[in-house]
Amino acid sequence: MNQPLSQHDLECVYANAVNTIQSQMNFSDAVHELEQAARAGHGKAALFLAQLYHQGFRVERDSIKAQYWQNMATMQA
């Protein structure tokens, strides 16, 4: 059974995923990690995803996903 991640663990997942995206490594894994952190309540991860999808940076531009993650970030603030 999976244990919920602590805020510290979520911050580590977020930092690792952002670093991966910025260093142009495996984007799909990093986006997946960001989505997991955002769904677990990490607002910065949700906001970062919103920005990625809005700009089409390292992902296909998608205004619906951008709005979804923006709403998640707002709810988690």
PyMOL Python script that loads the backbone (N, CA, C, O; Angstrom):
from pymol import cmd

cmd.read_pdbstr("""\
ATOM      1  N   MET A   1       0.842  -1.173   0.000  1.00  0.00           N
ATOM      2  CA  MET A   1       0.000   0.000   0.000  1.00  0.00           C
ATOM      3  C   MET A   1       0.892   1.243   0.000  1.00  0.00           C
ATOM      4  O   MET A   1       1.858   1.310   0.760  1.00  0.00           O
ATOM      5  N   ASN A   2       0.578   2.218  -0.839  1.00  0.00           N
ATOM      6  CA  ASN A   2       1.368   3.433  -0.926  1.00  0.00           C
ATOM      7  C   ASN A   2       1.030   4.388   0.203  1.00  0.00           C
ATOM      8  O   ASN A   2      -0.139   4.638   0.495  1.00  0.00           O
ATOM      9  N   GLN A   3       2.071   4.919   0.834  1.00  0.00           N
ATOM     10  CA  GLN A   3       1.904   5.917   1.878  1.00  0.00           C
ATOM     11  C   GLN A   3       1.816   7.293   1.228  1.00  0.00           C
ATOM     12  O   GLN A   3       2.493   7.539   0.230  1.00  0.00           O
ATOM     13  N   PRO A   4       0.999   8.196   1.770  1.00  0.00           N
ATOM     14  CA  PRO A   4       0.977   9.564   1.240  1.00  0.00           C
ATOM     15  C   PRO A   4       2.354  10.200   1.413  1.00  0.00           C
ATOM     16  O   PRO A   4       3.053   9.936   2.391  1.00  0.00           O
ATOM     17  N   LEU A   5       2.730  11.033   0.458  1.00  0.00           N
ATOM     18  CA  LEU A   5       4.026  11.695   0.526  1.00  0.00           C
ATOM     19  C   LEU A   5       3.957  12.895   1.454  1.00  0.00           C
ATOM     20  O   LEU A   5       2.952  13.605   1.491  1.00  0.00           O
ATOM     21  N   SER A   6       5.023  13.117   2.199  1.00  0.00           N
ATOM     22  CA  SER A   6       5.108  14.292   3.062  1.00  0.00           C
ATOM     23  C   SER A   6       5.371  15.521   2.191  1.00  0.00           C
ATOM     24  O   SER A   6       5.730  15.389   1.021  1.00  0.00           O
ATOM     25  N   GLN A   7       5.193  16.702   2.755  1.00  0.00           N
ATOM     26  CA  GLN A   7       5.475  17.933   2.013  1.00  0.00           C
ATOM     27  C   GLN A   7       6.928  17.964   1.564  1.00  0.00           C
ATOM     28  O   GLN A   7       7.229  18.420   0.460  1.00  0.00           O
ATOM     29  N   HIS A   8       7.827  17.484   2.409  1.00  0.00           N
ATOM     30  CA  HIS A   8       9.245  17.432   2.043  1.00  0.00           C
ATOM     31  C   HIS A   8       9.450  16.513   0.841  1.00  0.00           C
ATOM     32  O   HIS A   8      10.161  16.866  -0.100  1.00  0.00           O
ATOM     33  N   ASP A   9       8.829  15.338   0.871  1.00  0.00           N
ATOM     34  CA  ASP A   9       8.946  14.404  -0.242  1.00  0.00           C
ATOM     35  C   ASP A   9       8.370  15.010  -1.520  1.00  0.00           C
ATOM     36  O   ASP A   9       8.956  14.870  -2.594  1.00  0.00           O
ATOM     37  N   LEU A  10       7.222  15.683  -1.405  1.00  0.00           N
ATOM     38  CA  LEU A  10       6.619  16.334  -2.574  1.00  0.00           C
ATOM     39  C   LEU A  10       7.539  17.403  -3.134  1.00  0.00           C
ATOM     40  O   LEU A  10       7.670  17.538  -4.350  1.00  0.00           O
ATOM     41  N   GLU A  11       8.177  18.162  -2.259  1.00  0.00           N
ATOM     42  CA  GLU A  11       9.106  19.197  -2.699  1.00  0.00           C
ATOM     43  C   GLU A  11      10.291  18.576  -3.434  1.00  0.00           C
ATOM     44  O   GLU A  11      10.763  19.130  -4.427  1.00  0.00           O
ATOM     45  N   CYS A  12      10.770  17.443  -2.961  1.00  0.00           N
ATOM     46  CA  CYS A  12      11.874  16.746  -3.628  1.00  0.00           C
ATOM     47  C   CYS A  12      11.453  16.227  -5.008  1.00  0.00           C
ATOM     48  O   CYS A  12      12.208  16.344  -5.973  1.00  0.00           O
ATOM     49  N   VAL A  13      10.266  15.662  -5.097  1.00  0.00           N
ATOM     50  CA  VAL A  13       9.750  15.184  -6.387  1.00  0.00           C
ATOM     51  C   VAL A  13       9.635  16.355  -7.355  1.00  0.00           C
ATOM     52  O   VAL A  13      10.044  16.259  -8.512  1.00  0.00           O
ATOM     53  N   TYR A  14       9.073  17.462  -6.868  1.00  0.00           N
ATOM     54  CA  TYR A  14       8.914  18.665  -7.686  1.00  0.00           C
ATOM     55  C   TYR A  14      10.267  19.169  -8.180  1.00  0.00           C
ATOM     56  O   TYR A  14      10.435  19.409  -9.375  1.00  0.00           O
ATOM     57  N   ALA A  15      11.222  19.330  -7.286  1.00  0.00           N
ATOM     58  CA  ALA A  15      12.543  19.851  -7.652  1.00  0.00           C
ATOM     59  C   ALA A  15      13.238  18.939  -8.656  1.00  0.00           C
ATOM     60  O   ALA A  15      13.866  19.418  -9.600  1.00  0.00           O
ATOM     61  N   ASN A  16      13.133  17.647  -8.460  1.00  0.00           N
ATOM     62  CA  ASN A  16      13.751  16.697  -9.377  1.00  0.00           C
ATOM     63  C   ASN A  16      13.110  16.785 -10.768  1.00  0.00           C
ATOM     64  O   ASN A  16      13.812  16.773 -11.779  1.00  0.00           O
ATOM     65  N   ALA A  17      11.799  16.872 -10.813  1.00  0.00           N
ATOM     66  CA  ALA A  17      11.098  16.944 -12.100  1.00  0.00           C
ATOM     67  C   ALA A  17      11.427  18.239 -12.831  1.00  0.00           C
ATOM     68  O   ALA A  17      11.659  18.220 -14.040  1.00  0.00           O
ATOM     69  N   VAL A  18      11.449  19.357 -12.123  1.00  0.00           N
ATOM     70  CA  VAL A  18      11.791  20.637 -12.750  1.00  0.00           C
ATOM     71  C   VAL A  18      13.216  20.594 -13.276  1.00  0.00           C
ATOM     72  O   VAL A  18      13.483  21.048 -14.388  1.00  0.00           O
ATOM     73  N   ASN A  19      14.122  20.058 -12.491  1.00  0.00           N
ATOM     74  CA  ASN A  19      15.513  19.942 -12.928  1.00  0.00           C
ATOM     75  C   ASN A  19      15.621  19.076 -14.181  1.00  0.00           C
ATOM     76  O   ASN A  19      16.376  19.400 -15.099  1.00  0.00           O
ATOM     77  N   THR A  20      14.876  17.988 -14.220  1.00  0.00           N
ATOM     78  CA  THR A  20      14.892  17.100 -15.373  1.00  0.00           C
ATOM     79  C   THR A  20      14.398  17.818 -16.622  1.00  0.00           C
ATOM     80  O   THR A  20      14.998  17.703 -17.691  1.00  0.00           O
ATOM     81  N   ILE A  21      13.315  18.550 -16.483  1.00  0.00           N
ATOM     82  CA  ILE A  21      12.760  19.290 -17.627  1.00  0.00           C
ATOM     83  C   ILE A  21      13.747  20.351 -18.101  1.00  0.00           C
ATOM     84  O   ILE A  21      13.972  20.494 -19.303  1.00  0.00           O
ATOM     85  N   GLN A  22      14.329  21.083 -17.182  1.00  0.00           N
ATOM     86  CA  GLN A  22      15.233  22.163 -17.551  1.00  0.00           C
ATOM     87  C   GLN A  22      16.536  21.657 -18.148  1.00  0.00           C
ATOM     88  O   GLN A  22      17.164  22.360 -18.939  1.00  0.00           O
ATOM     89  N   SER A  23      16.948  20.461 -17.787  1.00  0.00           N
ATOM     90  CA  SER A  23      18.197  19.927 -18.320  1.00  0.00           C
ATOM     91  C   SER A  23      17.967  19.095 -19.577  1.00  0.00           C
ATOM     92  O   SER A  23      18.891  18.446 -20.068  1.00  0.00           O
ATOM     93  N   GLN A  24      16.745  19.108 -20.101  1.00  0.00           N
ATOM     94  CA  GLN A  24      16.378  18.454 -21.356  1.00  0.00           C
ATOM     95  C   GLN A  24      16.664  16.952 -21.330  1.00  0.00           C
ATOM     96  O   GLN A  24      17.280  16.407 -22.246  1.00  0.00           O
ATOM     97  N   MET A  25      16.215  16.309 -20.287  1.00  0.00           N
ATOM     98  CA  MET A  25      16.389  14.868 -20.193  1.00  0.00           C
ATOM     99  C   MET A  25      15.071  14.196 -20.572  1.00  0.00           C
ATOM    100  O   MET A  25      14.543  14.474 -21.649  1.00  0.00           O
ATOM    101  N   ASN A  26      14.532  13.342 -19.747  1.00  0.00           N
ATOM    102  CA  ASN A  26      13.319  12.594 -20.061  1.00  0.00           C
ATOM    103  C   ASN A  26      12.089  13.397 -19.620  1.00  0.00           C
ATOM    104  O   ASN A  26      11.675  13.341 -18.462  1.00  0.00           O
ATOM    105  N   PHE A  27      11.521  14.137 -20.564  1.00  0.00           N
ATOM    106  CA  PHE A  27      10.429  15.040 -20.253  1.00  0.00           C
ATOM    107  C   PHE A  27       9.176  14.314 -19.796  1.00  0.00           C
ATOM    108  O   PHE A  27       8.522  14.750 -18.849  1.00  0.00           O
ATOM    109  N   SER A  28       8.835  13.222 -20.449  1.00  0.00           N
ATOM    110  CA  SER A  28       7.582  12.547 -20.104  1.00  0.00           C
ATOM    111  C   SER A  28       7.614  12.027 -18.670  1.00  0.00           C
ATOM    112  O   SER A  28       6.606  12.111 -17.969  1.00  0.00           O
ATOM    113  N   ASP A  29       8.737  11.498 -18.225  1.00  0.00           N
ATOM    114  CA  ASP A  29       8.845  11.044 -16.833  1.00  0.00           C
ATOM    115  C   ASP A  29       8.727  12.224 -15.870  1.00  0.00           C
ATOM    116  O   ASP A  29       8.072  12.123 -14.833  1.00  0.00           O
ATOM    117  N   ALA A  30       9.360  13.333 -16.216  1.00  0.00           N
ATOM    118  CA  ALA A  30       9.328  14.508 -15.351  1.00  0.00           C
ATOM    119  C   ALA A  30       7.913  15.073 -15.264  1.00  0.00           C
ATOM    120  O   ALA A  30       7.460  15.441 -14.181  1.00  0.00           O
ATOM    121  N   VAL A  31       7.215  15.143 -16.390  1.00  0.00           N
ATOM    122  CA  VAL A  31       5.837  15.642 -16.373  1.00  0.00           C
ATOM    123  C   VAL A  31       4.960  14.712 -15.541  1.00  0.00           C
ATOM    124  O   VAL A  31       4.096  15.170 -14.793  1.00  0.00           O
ATOM    125  N   HIS A  32       5.182  13.416 -15.673  1.00  0.00           N
ATOM    126  CA  HIS A  32       4.422  12.449 -14.874  1.00  0.00           C
ATOM    127  C   HIS A  32       4.677  12.667 -13.383  1.00  0.00           C
ATOM    128  O   HIS A  32       3.743  12.623 -12.583  1.00  0.00           O
ATOM    129  N   GLU A  33       5.928  12.900 -13.007  1.00  0.00           N
ATOM    130  CA  GLU A  33       6.254  13.158 -11.598  1.00  0.00           C
ATOM    131  C   GLU A  33       5.598  14.444 -11.109  1.00  0.00           C
ATOM    132  O   GLU A  33       5.092  14.503  -9.988  1.00  0.00           O
ATOM    133  N   LEU A  34       5.610  15.478 -11.958  1.00  0.00           N
ATOM    134  CA  LEU A  34       4.956  16.731 -11.583  1.00  0.00           C
ATOM    135  C   LEU A  34       3.466  16.525 -11.385  1.00  0.00           C
ATOM    136  O   LEU A  34       2.882  17.060 -10.443  1.00  0.00           O
ATOM    137  N   GLU A  35       2.845  15.750 -12.268  1.00  0.00           N
ATOM    138  CA  GLU A  35       1.411  15.484 -12.139  1.00  0.00           C
ATOM    139  C   GLU A  35       1.106  14.741 -10.843  1.00  0.00           C
ATOM    140  O   GLU A  35       0.117  15.038 -10.172  1.00  0.00           O
ATOM    141  N   GLN A  36       1.946  13.785 -10.493  1.00  0.00           N
ATOM    142  CA  GLN A  36       1.743  13.052  -9.241  1.00  0.00           C
ATOM    143  C   GLN A  36       1.854  13.993  -8.045  1.00  0.00           C
ATOM    144  O   GLN A  36       1.029  13.950  -7.133  1.00  0.00           O
ATOM    145  N   ALA A  37       2.880  14.841  -8.056  1.00  0.00           N
ATOM    146  CA  ALA A  37       3.062  15.780  -6.943  1.00  0.00           C
ATOM    147  C   ALA A  37       1.892  16.760  -6.871  1.00  0.00           C
ATOM    148  O   ALA A  37       1.405  17.067  -5.783  1.00  0.00           O
ATOM    149  N   ALA A  38       1.443  17.249  -8.018  1.00  0.00           N
ATOM    150  CA  ALA A  38       0.328  18.201  -8.049  1.00  0.00           C
ATOM    151  C   ALA A  38      -0.951  17.550  -7.538  1.00  0.00           C
ATOM    152  O   ALA A  38      -1.697  18.164  -6.776  1.00  0.00           O
ATOM    153  N   ARG A  39      -1.204  16.331  -7.946  1.00  0.00           N
ATOM    154  CA  ARG A  39      -2.409  15.631  -7.478  1.00  0.00           C
ATOM    155  C   ARG A  39      -2.349  15.352  -5.974  1.00  0.00           C
ATOM    156  O   ARG A  39      -3.381  15.225  -5.315  1.00  0.00           O
ATOM    157  N   ALA A  40      -1.127  15.259  -5.443  1.00  0.00           N
ATOM    158  CA  ALA A  40      -0.956  14.994  -4.010  1.00  0.00           C
ATOM    159  C   ALA A  40      -1.007  16.282  -3.189  1.00  0.00           C
ATOM    160  O   ALA A  40      -0.882  16.242  -1.965  1.00  0.00           O
ATOM    161  N   GLY A  41      -1.191  17.428  -3.859  1.00  0.00           N
ATOM    162  CA  GLY A  41      -1.356  18.667  -3.123  1.00  0.00           C
ATOM    163  C   GLY A  41      -0.222  19.659  -3.218  1.00  0.00           C
ATOM    164  O   GLY A  41      -0.208  20.630  -2.462  1.00  0.00           O
ATOM    165  N   HIS A  42       0.727  19.460  -4.109  1.00  0.00           N
ATOM    166  CA  HIS A  42       1.856  20.380  -4.245  1.00  0.00           C
ATOM    167  C   HIS A  42       1.484  21.476  -5.243  1.00  0.00           C
ATOM    168  O   HIS A  42       1.482  21.252  -6.453  1.00  0.00           O
ATOM    169  N   GLY A  43       1.172  22.654  -4.725  1.00  0.00           N
ATOM    170  CA  GLY A  43       0.703  23.764  -5.546  1.00  0.00           C
ATOM    171  C   GLY A  43       1.708  24.250  -6.569  1.00  0.00           C
ATOM    172  O   GLY A  43       1.331  24.603  -7.686  1.00  0.00           O
ATOM    173  N   LYS A  44       3.007  24.274  -6.199  1.00  0.00           N
ATOM    174  CA  LYS A  44       4.016  24.738  -7.155  1.00  0.00           C
ATOM    175  C   LYS A  44       4.102  23.800  -8.355  1.00  0.00           C
ATOM    176  O   LYS A  44       4.331  24.247  -9.478  1.00  0.00           O
ATOM    177  N   ALA A  45       3.921  22.508  -8.122  1.00  0.00           N
ATOM    178  CA  ALA A  45       3.948  21.548  -9.225  1.00  0.00           C
ATOM    179  C   ALA A  45       2.776  21.793 -10.169  1.00  0.00           C
ATOM    180  O   ALA A  45       2.937  21.753 -11.389  1.00  0.00           O
ATOM    181  N   ALA A  46       1.594  22.045  -9.603  1.00  0.00           N
ATOM    182  CA  ALA A  46       0.418  22.327 -10.425  1.00  0.00           C
ATOM    183  C   ALA A  46       0.618  23.603 -11.232  1.00  0.00           C
ATOM    184  O   ALA A  46       0.273  23.649 -12.412  1.00  0.00           O
ATOM    185  N   LEU A  47       1.167  24.631 -10.610  1.00  0.00           N
ATOM    186  CA  LEU A  47       1.413  25.884 -11.303  1.00  0.00           C
ATOM    187  C   LEU A  47       2.452  25.710 -12.412  1.00  0.00           C
ATOM    188  O   LEU A  47       2.299  26.262 -13.502  1.00  0.00           O
ATOM    189  N   PHE A  48       3.488  24.959 -12.139  1.00  0.00           N
ATOM    190  CA  PHE A  48       4.522  24.708 -13.148  1.00  0.00           C
ATOM    191  C   PHE A  48       3.919  23.961 -14.337  1.00  0.00           C
ATOM    192  O   PHE A  48       4.228  24.278 -15.486  1.00  0.00           O
ATOM    193  N   LEU A  49       3.062  22.974 -14.074  1.00  0.00           N
ATOM    194  CA  LEU A  49       2.389  22.249 -15.152  1.00  0.00           C
ATOM    195  C   LEU A  49       1.510  23.188 -15.967  1.00  0.00           C
ATOM    196  O   LEU A  49       1.490  23.112 -17.196  1.00  0.00           O
ATOM    197  N   ALA A  50       0.788  24.066 -15.295  1.00  0.00           N
ATOM    198  CA  ALA A  50      -0.057  25.034 -16.001  1.00  0.00           C
ATOM    199  C   ALA A  50       0.790  25.872 -16.951  1.00  0.00           C
ATOM    200  O   ALA A  50       0.397  26.116 -18.091  1.00  0.00           O
ATOM    201  N   GLN A  51       1.939  26.308 -16.483  1.00  0.00           N
ATOM    202  CA  GLN A  51       2.825  27.113 -17.323  1.00  0.00           C
ATOM    203  C   GLN A  51       3.373  26.306 -18.494  1.00  0.00           C
ATOM    204  O   GLN A  51       3.449  26.813 -19.613  1.00  0.00           O
ATOM    205  N   LEU A  52       3.757  25.055 -18.246  1.00  0.00           N
ATOM    206  CA  LEU A  52       4.272  24.212 -19.330  1.00  0.00           C
ATOM    207  C   LEU A  52       3.230  24.039 -20.428  1.00  0.00           C
ATOM    208  O   LEU A  52       3.524  24.212 -21.610  1.00  0.00           O
ATOM    209  N   TYR A  53       2.007  23.695 -20.024  1.00  0.00           N
ATOM    210  CA  TYR A  53       0.956  23.458 -21.016  1.00  0.00           C
ATOM    211  C   TYR A  53       0.511  24.751 -21.692  1.00  0.00           C
ATOM    212  O   TYR A  53       0.144  24.737 -22.867  1.00  0.00           O
ATOM    213  N   HIS A  54       0.537  25.853 -20.977  1.00  0.00           N
ATOM    214  CA  HIS A  54       0.160  27.131 -21.574  1.00  0.00           C
ATOM    215  C   HIS A  54       1.184  27.553 -22.647  1.00  0.00           C
ATOM    216  O   HIS A  54       0.811  28.042 -23.713  1.00  0.00           O
ATOM    217  N   GLN A  55       2.451  27.360 -22.348  1.00  0.00           N
ATOM    218  CA  GLN A  55       3.519  27.780 -23.259  1.00  0.00           C
ATOM    219  C   GLN A  55       3.868  26.714 -24.297  1.00  0.00           C
ATOM    220  O   GLN A  55       4.478  27.019 -25.321  1.00  0.00           O
ATOM    221  N   GLY A  56       3.483  25.475 -24.034  1.00  0.00           N
ATOM    222  CA  GLY A  56       3.888  24.392 -24.922  1.00  0.00           C
ATOM    223  C   GLY A  56       5.375  24.086 -24.784  1.00  0.00           C
ATOM    224  O   GLY A  56       6.032  23.692 -25.747  1.00  0.00           O
ATOM    225  N   PHE A  57       5.892  24.272 -23.578  1.00  0.00           N
ATOM    226  CA  PHE A  57       7.314  24.044 -23.310  1.00  0.00           C
ATOM    227  C   PHE A  57       7.537  22.598 -22.886  1.00  0.00           C
ATOM    228  O   PHE A  57       7.106  22.183 -21.811  1.00  0.00           O
ATOM    229  N   ARG A  58       8.206  21.848 -23.729  1.00  0.00           N
ATOM    230  CA  ARG A  58       8.522  20.433 -23.478  1.00  0.00           C
ATOM    231  C   ARG A  58       7.293  19.518 -23.520  1.00  0.00           C
ATOM    232  O   ARG A  58       7.419  18.307 -23.335  1.00  0.00           O
ATOM    233  N   VAL A  59       6.123  20.079 -23.759  1.00  0.00           N
ATOM    234  CA  VAL A  59       4.873  19.324 -23.911  1.00  0.00           C
ATOM    235  C   VAL A  59       4.095  19.971 -25.052  1.00  0.00           C
ATOM    236  O   VAL A  59       4.394  21.092 -25.463  1.00  0.00           O
ATOM    237  N   GLU A  60       3.103  19.260 -25.554  1.00  0.00           N
ATOM    238  CA  GLU A  60       2.233  19.863 -26.565  1.00  0.00           C
ATOM    239  C   GLU A  60       1.373  20.933 -25.897  1.00  0.00           C
ATOM    240  O   GLU A  60       0.801  20.710 -24.830  1.00  0.00           O
ATOM    241  N   ARG A  61       1.290  22.084 -26.533  1.00  0.00           N
ATOM    242  CA  ARG A  61       0.494  23.180 -25.982  1.00  0.00           C
ATOM    243  C   ARG A  61      -0.958  22.729 -25.859  1.00  0.00           C
ATOM    244  O   ARG A  61      -1.537  22.203 -26.809  1.00  0.00           O
ATOM    245  N   ASP A  62      -1.541  22.942 -24.671  1.00  0.00           N
ATOM    246  CA  ASP A  62      -2.888  22.462 -24.403  1.00  0.00           C
ATOM    247  C   ASP A  62      -3.554  23.408 -23.403  1.00  0.00           C
ATOM    248  O   ASP A  62      -3.263  23.367 -22.208  1.00  0.00           O
ATOM    249  N   SER A  63      -4.445  24.256 -23.902  1.00  0.00           N
ATOM    250  CA  SER A  63      -5.061  25.257 -23.036  1.00  0.00           C
ATOM    251  C   SER A  63      -5.994  24.634 -22.000  1.00  0.00           C
ATOM    252  O   SER A  63      -6.167  25.183 -20.912  1.00  0.00           O
ATOM    253  N   ILE A  64      -6.593  23.496 -22.328  1.00  0.00           N
ATOM    254  CA  ILE A  64      -7.486  22.829 -21.369  1.00  0.00           C
ATOM    255  C   ILE A  64      -6.681  22.284 -20.188  1.00  0.00           C
ATOM    256  O   ILE A  64      -7.065  22.467 -19.033  1.00  0.00           O
ATOM    257  N   LYS A  65      -5.566  21.617 -20.481  1.00  0.00           N
ATOM    258  CA  LYS A  65      -4.711  21.119 -19.397  1.00  0.00           C
ATOM    259  C   LYS A  65      -4.105  22.275 -18.613  1.00  0.00           C
ATOM    260  O   LYS A  65      -3.969  22.198 -17.392  1.00  0.00           O
ATOM    261  N   ALA A  66      -3.742  23.344 -19.311  1.00  0.00           N
ATOM    262  CA  ALA A  66      -3.179  24.507 -18.627  1.00  0.00           C
ATOM    263  C   ALA A  66      -4.193  25.067 -17.631  1.00  0.00           C
ATOM    264  O   ALA A  66      -3.839  25.388 -16.496  1.00  0.00           O
ATOM    265  N   GLN A  67      -5.436  25.184 -18.048  1.00  0.00           N
ATOM    266  CA  GLN A  67      -6.479  25.703 -17.157  1.00  0.00           C
ATOM    267  C   GLN A  67      -6.751  24.745 -15.995  1.00  0.00           C
ATOM    268  O   GLN A  67      -6.952  25.176 -14.860  1.00  0.00           O
ATOM    269  N   TYR A  68      -6.755  23.451 -16.288  1.00  0.00           N
ATOM    270  CA  TYR A  68      -6.969  22.441 -15.236  1.00  0.00           C
ATOM    271  C   TYR A  68      -5.905  22.577 -14.146  1.00  0.00           C
ATOM    272  O   TYR A  68      -6.225  22.624 -12.958  1.00  0.00           O
ATOM    273  N   TRP A  69      -4.631  22.639 -14.564  1.00  0.00           N
ATOM    274  CA  TRP A  69      -3.558  22.711 -13.578  1.00  0.00           C
ATOM    275  C   TRP A  69      -3.532  24.068 -12.875  1.00  0.00           C
ATOM    276  O   TRP A  69      -3.150  24.154 -11.707  1.00  0.00           O
ATOM    277  N   GLN A  70      -3.934  25.124 -13.577  1.00  0.00           N
ATOM    278  CA  GLN A  70      -4.040  26.431 -12.942  1.00  0.00           C
ATOM    279  C   GLN A  70      -5.093  26.400 -11.840  1.00  0.00           C
ATOM    280  O   GLN A  70      -4.886  26.930 -10.748  1.00  0.00           O
ATOM    281  N   ASN A  71      -6.226  25.770 -12.146  1.00  0.00           N
ATOM    282  CA  ASN A  71      -7.291  25.631 -11.137  1.00  0.00           C
ATOM    283  C   ASN A  71      -6.811  24.801  -9.945  1.00  0.00           C
ATOM    284  O   ASN A  71      -7.111  25.127  -8.796  1.00  0.00           O
ATOM    285  N   MET A  72      -6.070  23.735 -10.217  1.00  0.00           N
ATOM    286  CA  MET A  72      -5.530  22.906  -9.122  1.00  0.00           C
ATOM    287  C   MET A  72      -4.578  23.734  -8.257  1.00  0.00           C
ATOM    288  O   MET A  72      -4.613  23.647  -7.029  1.00  0.00           O
ATOM    289  N   ALA A  73      -3.736  24.528  -8.896  1.00  0.00           N
ATOM    290  CA  ALA A  73      -2.780  25.359  -8.147  1.00  0.00           C
ATOM    291  C   ALA A  73      -3.518  26.369  -7.276  1.00  0.00           C
ATOM    292  O   ALA A  73      -3.130  26.618  -6.134  1.00  0.00           O
ATOM    293  N   THR A  74      -4.579  26.945  -7.820  1.00  0.00           N
ATOM    294  CA  THR A  74      -5.364  27.919  -7.066  1.00  0.00           C
ATOM    295  C   THR A  74      -6.021  27.269  -5.859  1.00  0.00           C
ATOM    296  O   THR A  74      -6.045  27.850  -4.774  1.00  0.00           O
ATOM    297  N   MET A  75      -6.549  26.078  -6.040  1.00  0.00           N
ATOM    298  CA  MET A  75      -7.196  25.368  -4.936  1.00  0.00           C
ATOM    299  C   MET A  75      -6.200  24.955  -3.864  1.00  0.00           C
ATOM    300  O   MET A  75      -6.561  24.839  -2.693  1.00  0.00           O
ATOM    301  N   GLN A  76      -4.945  24.733  -4.254  1.00  0.00           N
ATOM    302  CA  GLN A  76      -3.930  24.263  -3.309  1.00  0.00           C
ATOM    303  C   GLN A  76      -3.179  25.398  -2.632  1.00  0.00           C
ATOM    304  O   GLN A  76      -2.378  25.166  -1.727  1.00  0.00           O
ATOM    305  N   ALA A  77      -3.436  26.618  -3.068  1.00  0.00           N
ATOM    306  CA  ALA A  77      -2.707  27.779  -2.508  1.00  0.00           C
ATOM    307  C   ALA A  77      -3.130  28.060  -1.089  1.00  0.00           C
ATOM    308  O   ALA A  77      -2.624  28.994  -0.467  1.00  0.00           O
TER     309      ALA A  77
END
""", "prot")
cmd.dss("prot")
cmd.show_as("cartoon", "prot")
cmd.util.cbc("prot")
cmd.orient("prot")
